[in-house]
Structures are given as structure tokens and as C-alpha cells.
Amino acid sequence: MNIEVEAIIAPFLDKDKKVTKIPRKRKKLICVLMYLSDKFDPHIEYKESEVNEILNNWHTFNDYATLRRLLYDMGFLNRDKSGSVYKLSEEALSLNDFDLWIKGNH
């Protein structure tokens, strides 16, 4: 993970690198969502229960539904019309693209 991302999201991670709270500021929220989206394989379609399980493994405040909704609403995850199959969005910024994004959004 890049140093700028680590610095921005560090206050929102515990010692096990799990998200401890949802940031209120948009820039920090997007950084945390990028971090969480990096936990998904772009080549795999996930059932909702699998998305929930991944998110449960990477946060501590027991609200996978809000995280799932934020990932979807902010364009990090796509889902089918039934809402039962999710896939990482091809358009979402990856952590590798973060340097360019953050330098343009100070």
C-alpha cells in the first residue's frame, strides 16, 4: 500500500489493519473504500453473503451492510439487477492509481 494511503487511513485502522470506523470526510472515506475494495478479486463474482464475509473480515464495528452499500454507491462494486451478485468495478480506482487521484484532489 502506498505511503499516502497509509497516512490517510491509519486513524481508521486497528493493529490488525481492520477498519474501525467510517470516515465522515469524503476524501478519507474514498481512501478507506479503496482499501476495502482491494480485498476483492476483480475476476470473481461474489454472492452477497461472500461480500458480507469479506467485509466482516476487514472491519470491527459490525456493519457490513453499510460498507457494502457505500462500496456500491461510490462505484467500487457493481451488482446485478437482482442485487445478489457483486463484482469489483473495472472503473474504480485501484490503490495503484491512488497517487494520481490524490495529487489532483488536495
C-alpha positions in Angstrom: 0.0 0.0 0.0 1.3 3.4 -0.8 2.5 5.7 2.0 0.0 8.5 1.4 -2.9 6.0 1.6 -1.5 4.5 4.8 -1.2 8.0 6.3 -4.8 8.9 5.4 -6.4 5.7 6.6 -4.2 4.9 9.6 -6.5 6.6 12.1 -9.3 4.3 10.8 -7.4 1.0 11.2 -6.6 -1.1 14.2 -3.4 -3.0 14.7 -4.7 -5.9 12.5 -5.4 -3.4 9.7 -9.2 -3.7 10.1 -11.4 -0.6 9.6 -12.6 0.7 13.0 -15.0 3.4 11.8 -16.3 5.1 8.7 -14.7 8.5 7.9 -17.0 11.4 7.6 -14.8 13.4 5.2 -15.3 12.3 1.6 -11.6 12.1 0.7 -10.9 9.9 3.7 -14.0 7.8 3.1 -12.9 7.2 -0.5 -9.5 6.1 0.7 -11.0 3.6 3.1 -13.3 2.3 0.4 -10.3 1.9 -1.9 -8.6 0.0 0.8 -11.6 -2.3 1.2 -12.1 -2.7 -2.5 -8.6 -4.0 -2.7 -9.7 -7.1 -0.7 -11.8 -8.2 -3.7 -10.5 -10.2 -6.7 -11.6 -8.3 -9.9 -12.0 -11.7 -11.7 -14.5 -13.2 -9.3 -18.3 -12.6 -9.0 -19.4 -12.7 -5.4 -22.7 -13.6 -3.8 -23.9 -11.0 -1.3 -23.1 -13.4 1.6 -19.5 -13.6 0.3 -19.2 -9.8 0.1 -20.5 -9.6 3.7 -18.0 -12.2 4.8 -15.0 -10.3 3.2 -16.2 -7.1 4.8 -16.7 -8.7 8.2 -13.1 -9.9 8.0 -11.9 -6.3 7.4 -13.8 -4.2 9.9 -14.6 -4.1 13.6 -17.8 -2.3 14.0 -20.2 -5.0 12.8 -21.9 -3.1 9.9 -21.1 -4.9 6.7 -24.3 -3.7 5.2 -23.3 0.0 5.3 -19.9 -0.8 3.9 -21.4 -2.9 1.1 -23.8 -0.1 0.3 -21.0 2.5 0.3 -18.8 0.4 -2.0 -21.8 0.0 -4.4 -23.0 3.6 -4.2 -19.4 5.0 -4.7 -18.8 2.8 -7.7 -16.3 0.3 -6.3 -18.6 -2.7 -6.6 -21.2 -3.4 -9.3 -24.1 -5.8 -8.8 -26.6 -7.5 -11.0 -30.3 -6.4 -11.2 -31.4 -8.8 -8.5 -28.7 -7.4 -6.1 -27.5 -10.9 -5.4 -24.2 -11.0 -7.4 -21.4 -8.4 -6.9 -18.2 -7.8 -8.8 -15.4 -5.3 -8.4 -16.0 -2.4 -10.7 -13.5 -2.1 -13.6 -13.8 1.7 -13.4 -13.0 2.0 -9.7 -9.6 3.5 -8.7 -7.2 0.9 -7.5 -4.6 1.6 -4.9 -2.0 1.7 -7.7 -3.9 4.7 -9.3 -4.2 6.5 -6.0 -1.2 8.7 -6.3 -2.6 10.4 -9.4 -6.1 10.8 -7.8 -4.9 12.2 -4.5 -2.5 14.7 -6.1 -5.4 16.1 -8.1 -7.7 16.3 -5.0 -5.8 18.2 -2.3 
